[in-house]
Each structure stands twice: as C-alpha cells, then as structure tokens.
C-alpha cells in the first residue's frame, strides 16, 4: 500500500478516510515494466532481446522489441529489477539502475567493439582451435570492472579470431589451447596477449564500436599445473548430485571441473592452471532441477611452480538467517519532505557480506528480497561474521537499526542492552553464524527522512584527480553504528552522491580506494582518518546538501 | 570375471594394462602436439568419453597407455585436418584392446580439410549476426543428412560482419543452410525479431533448388553467401483446454505446440494455461502444427493432439478436451544378480513412451526411481506404454544399464509394450530388468575383395524372436575383430555388412545372417566369413 497515494486521495476527495483507503487498495497495481530500445541516433531497434531479473529473486524473463523498439514485460511481482537489452553486436551504452514495476525505461544500444588478431604457436604457425576470450578489467571511464568474460571465439584454420559485441573498456585477451574439447585435454597454461602470464598481460583498449586489430597472441605452449583433491562433507555417493568446481581469479574462470560422485567418487582434478592465487568454489546441484543449487565457501588455492594436490574441499551445510523489515513512517508533520518515489519493502534488497579487513576482502554471502510482509530469508550462508547491507528503493529511506532478538544470544559476543536482554545490535557488531546454523529474529528498521549529500571533489591547483577515489561519511559519535558509515565512489567528473543517510553529525573525507578493488577499510581506520581531516557536517532529517565541495590533498592517505 | 565400465572406473591400474600406439601424419609431415583421444565405443553404436588422452610428440607419435580391455574409438583432434580413410566413423578408428595387449600402428594419414566461407545477410542486405550456418551432406542417392563434427558448433556462428567460416571439412558434397525448423529453438529470435524461413545457398528456401557445394581437401569455397528469404509475418495461436467430462477449464497446464515439417517435427512453443484454461502462443510462421497437453509429473490429464494450419492469419478458438489419464505404478525389479552395486537403482531412470494417433503428440517422460525401485506415472492415454531404462543427468560415464526383460501384473507378463486400458489404473506393476553378462567375441574374414579395401565392417546382433531383447551393434577394428558385451542370453542372428559401399559398377551379394546362441556368463566366439565376390551391375 502506498501511503502517499492514500494521503492524496484524502485531500482530493475529502470523503471518509476508511472508504477511500478501501478503494485505493483495490486500485490496480502495475505489473509491467515497459520501455523502448533505441540506437545511438535515437532510432527504434526492432528485435532486441530485453530481459528483466529481480535481484535475489526469480529467474529472468524477457521480451523482444517490436518495430517501434517498444517492449512490455508483464506479470511481474513488485520488486527491484535490473533491465538489460541486447541485439548482438550492439551492447548497452549504460548500466540501467534499479527499475521498479510500473517504470517506463529507455535503453540505448551502441555498437560493440571488436578485438581481432591471430594466435600462433611456438613455431610461429597458426594455432587452430584456440579459445580466445576477453576479460574486461576497466570500463569506458577507466574504472575497475570485474565483469568477467565478454564473449569468446575460436581461432580458425588460419589462426584468426574475432571477438565482437564488446562494451567499451580495457580487456585482457587470453587464449586457451584445446579448451573446446575434454576438460583433461586443456593442459596448457593460458597465454595472455601479447605472450604473457596474467600478471604480465597487456591491456587492450576498445572504443565504442571500434575495431582493435592485430591483437596477435603468441601462444607460449607451457604446460599448466593440475589442482587436485577430494570433495568431502555433503557428498553422498548414493545420492544423485552433480558438483561443479570452478577456479577463478578476479572473476575470471581459469579452470572448471565436474564431479558426479555416484559414478566417479569424490576426487577431482583441474588442468592447465598457471601460477597464481585463486578461489576454488564448489556448487552442488541435485538430480532434480527443482532442488536448490548450493554454493559453498571458496577455498583459497595458491599455485607456485608445481601441481597442487591433496586439497580437501569441504562442503559444509549452509546457514540461514531470517528476519523482518519494519518501516517507521515519518511523523505527519514532517511528511512534506518524503520523496514522491515511495518505496515498498519488496523492492529493497538485503545482502549479507563478510569482510576480512586484514586481507582487504569482502565477500557477498547471500542476498534476499523481502516479501510484501517484510519477512526475508538469507540462505546459503557459510560460517563466519556478516554485516548486512541494504539497497533501498526510496530516496527518503535510511536504515535506523538492525537488532537480533534470539534465545541463542547467551554467547559472550552478544552484548545485552539495558532492559532488553538477549538483543544483539547487529548494526554495530555484525552477526556471527556457525556452520549450518539457522538463526531467526532479526529486525531491520527503516525510517523515513533520509538526508543526502551531493558535491564534487577538488584537488590542489594543478594536481590531477586520482582514479579510484572514495568519499566516506563517518559518524562523529564514537558509539555510532557501523550502519551509519556511508561511502560513495567519486565519478570521473569529480562528482559524488551519498544517499540514504541517517540524520546526525558526520566527518566527511575523500580517500584513495585500494588498488583495483573496492577494498574495505575497517571502521576504526576510517574513524582515525576522518577525524584527522577535521571536516564535519551536521545533517538534519530530510536535508539534501547540494554542491558540497570536498578538498582532496594527495598525501592524506 | 566380467567388468562393467561403471565399475571399471573404480578399478586399480593393475587391470588397465592395454595400450594403443601410432602416428599422426599429414602427407609425409608428422603432426606434433595433436591431441589423440581413446573413447569407449558402446553397445548402441555410439561412444562415451573415458578421459584417456595424449599428445603426439615431435615425430607425430602417440601412445595411450593404461587402458582397460574393451572397444575403443581412437580419434586425433587436429581440427583443421581430417581423416578420410574410413567414411563411416570419420572422426576415429575402432580399436579392440585385450587385457595386456599393445595395439600398435594405429596410424592416421590426415589431409587438410576443406573450407566453406561466406556472409549471411538479411533481405535488406544487412549482415545477420550470431546465426548458425548448418551443413547437410548430400548422399549419392540424393538424401541430405546433417553434417556433424565435434567443433562445428564453435565455428558455425556468423560474426559481427555476418561472416562465417567452416573449416576442417571432409571432402564431400554439401548443402549450406541457415535456420532450422526442427531443432526446437525459436528461430525467430535469432533474426532480429522477425521470422525468416530456413534459407539455403544460393538464397533459396526450397531444398530441391539448393546448390551443392563440393569441398575438396585443402581448398576453400569462398563467397558462399546466403541472403535470407524475406521476413514473414508471424501469427498468434489461441485456444483453451477444458475437462471433457465437466467442461471446466484446465488451469495451469502446460501446452505444447509442435511444428510439423514433412516427417520431421519439433516443439516450438510451451505455455501454461491461465485461470480460464486459456493459452496464447505467439510468433509462428505459416505451416502445419499440432497442439496438445504436455506430460508433467503429478498432472493427471491428457489430450489427443489437435492439428491445425497457420496460413495468413491468427488462429483462435482451438479447443482441446482433456480426459483423465491412467496411472501406472509399481516397481523396477533387478533380476539375476546379488551384487549390491548393481542392485542399487539410484541414478537409473525409467522412460515412458506412449504413442498418439499423431506421432507429434506422443507422450513421453523420464522418471527417477525411488530408492526401493518404485515409480508412479500419471496421465497416460489409453493404448500402449513402452518402457525403457536409462540414466539421469550426469551419469553419461556409465555404460552398463539394465535391460527390460518383461513387464508383469497380476500373474500376466508382457515382453515389451504394456497395455493401458481406458479408465483403468494399473498398480503393482513389476518391471523386471537384468544386466546382461553374455559376451560375443568374433573375427570377420573377407573374401572376394582385399580386406584393406573393405575397411570397417558393421556387425549386428539381432534377437530371435525379434524385439524380445535389444539389437546390438559393433564395428570391426583394423584386424577385423569385434567384441560385444553385456548381452542377455538366448538365440540371436548375427550379420556383417561392410560400411563402405562397393566400388562403382559392382554389386555385392546380400549379407547372410548366421544363428548364434549367447550363453549366460560364457564367452561365445565366432568367425564370420564375408563373401564379397562382386557381380557387375546389370
């Protein structure tokens, strides 16, 4: 139910509130996302495949655009969606942000770029049948991207390959020998352009619709190593499950394997792995397609000059965290500031993320979209400490508190609050889950009246704005929740935007992000850095600060 | 002791004592670094991966060691090169390995394969991107067969300029085609939202007008361009499904739309009925179709397929009357073994097939068995149900599967088709299966033509009386030897037929089948003499 709509109905009609509320409830809710797909010149594109998928939700559905470039995807449940369009070799010009049911969106497709060249072997003869793929490492603005692979193509009888439909950006181009054949046939280590390991690979830039040619790869032909071991834990040879294994680095798939314990036992071997540091991940799929896919905590694997054997990849039962979202409405005296895009709980997304500040790593453990009642279920979580992050649909929402009420909380880490024992402030401390634990009783309270800060970062005269800059908002009170820490990336035009801010007093500071990743700094580190920068600001309910100018001085790291 | 490949995977290296060695050449040039695979030839004329692979050395030589005894298909994977010696199994040589045997001189003389390349454009001349170009092999008798090579799917797709390049092709006569009516994929999505009928080189939609492209080794056929036939309008198909008895709508049922094209057909649409029992499917070009309820676990209705034509307008008002189908339940019982591994039914599936008045509307389903072997299938139409045993997804490495001996109910027994009477459920059905353990080992001797000219010979083992057990196939190796395993005991006929047709101007005598008895666990040995003394064609 849309509270703002109710208010409007009351004002216009002046009729008894209850009756009007009833009719508002019966008004048809939108169930479609509509829009148009255009080319760069604004002409409609016919036959583009448009897909929408609900974050953390159901499988994608789609539609094909008509002669006017229009599409309509119906029968959608309310929620926070992402919309993508494709018409090879055209690619999306921009990443469409969150889209809600009832929205009408315009998507622009531009011609994708091309990377082409040859693959030759050590004798300088064409290497036939090499699988060449492009890994996007930087987007068009030069920002780090770990979008994984974009297309792959096989070298032909002349050794020529051609990758197309590539979004503008910078890529690593990699060739694998015999990769289209059996898994144990691809024993050579991959070669990156021009004739290098991944660490020494040269980036290849692709402009919008441009052809980048002569990206000739001299295949090195060195054997890769094997990574082998056993899978243990939730593996029953009498139950029909398939286990897929993948070895990845920075989102790039390096080797993969497949295990069918009933016929093949629980041993696995992955081939053709070069030196490097990887994550080995297992996904279990039941015999029936409707059985849930279960992903397990990845195992870090380091390959250095030899085969890695005897790994034990434990498939441990996943934990479950359940809770409820409660939205506190702003007092009626203060409603004027509430944005006219009123959110619904089923349009938000909650993710459980585990941070390893020492390793500068964050890992999304699970995602959930609440039901209309506000109930949410974070499934498939591995053991560990999690913080909950939210993706909020309304500009006027902020997260006020995140509390866990559970009989489990007689653990030493649980801090009792006065008058309410057995309440853990998850917003402050995070939540620690044991293997296979099922924990319920989490309450995520959303309040209306969020503040926002928009502005730009300026540097000393003559100094360049460094890439990968972050703006942090750090609460001044030492006891403040981790929930109140906010961070935003600085865009290439030096602007930034921080939203969903709780009213209160903050320090604001611009900091260099860790190289290549959005590596997290711990709250304590941020507090030290932010207090040293001495730039404080007070945000009141519904305050929207515009044109804030934030100085960034190199050396303040 | 007989071993099944399922168990062979768990065998120790001591039983893997065979090996295969040879050399891979192109002309007089040894090919280095070429992958060579040894896959297991199975009992049904196909093959399964074993994981045995190696690379040729600098002199083109390879050795595949640690092989268990059995039938193998040895294939060099040189991608741009082809192996032309044996046309039937163009991607390999069959090799029979016995325990401890070293089979040598399994050599491959490769030639550089041919190339077909060109551009695909739409009717306005714009390149068509990301569409698959298919080859049909034109046989001597004028039939056209789909051409298959293991990597074709990786090279047959047009790039951003509409260009395709098919390489490593066997010298032969081909038709080149874009689009397919039978493969079940909605072709229309691939072509920018419009429906284009399948188009052959050079820009024709009728196969009879297609031009043959002749490929020779080490040659390139360029400019084999295809301009797609003009996009056709597509139409909407609407209808509803009601319960034949009550007239009430059938809600949430899966409706299957099948396109008929000659003797071939393929599913082109699937949709569920709404709360009013209505269905609506869109995007279909002119042609003949049938619509029927699809079989689904836990759904007890069936319909006869309804045939209709799409001509030049939408089709509305199709009404299908659904009737309650029959339920068959019971158990699969494994006979003739006490081996707990073989008695475990996990991973086995039971296929059910029931033919409709029109073949395109046949019901088929694959059920996984409960741990005790029990099963239940609902919604079968009256008539005959045919069962078969198979494997679930992921079990493709297993080779041994039980064979259905008979189906029993209330003391009666049926050798193959099980009758389904109208309005009569069948409970306590017992499907009796067994693992065959019989072996036939043989040798084919050729007279009348040099054995080297004859090449591979296909040996078929046909049960007597017919259809009481499975028919099996084997291909002879270079020495004329063959092996058939996992057979049920009983009377059979065995017959050998050369794969390669007789040289021009010759006519061979018809093959003469020979009776053979397969014993329970004792190996049966046989020598087949193939008299190929040719006669001149009249």
Interface residues (C-beta under 8 A of the other chain):
Chain A: X46 X47 X48 X49 X64 X65 X66 X87 X88 X89 X112 X114 X121 X128 X129 X131 X153 X154 X156 X157 X162 X164 X165 X178 X180 X181 X182 X184 X185 X221 X238 X239 X240 X242 X258 X260 X262 X263 X264 X265 X287 X288
Chain B: X6 X9 X10 X33 X35 X37 X49 X51 X53 X77 X78 X79 X80 X113 X115 X129 X130 X150 X151 X154 X155 X159 X160 X165 X167 X168 X189 X191 X192 X193 X194 X344 X346 X347 X368 X392 X393 X394 X395 X397 X398
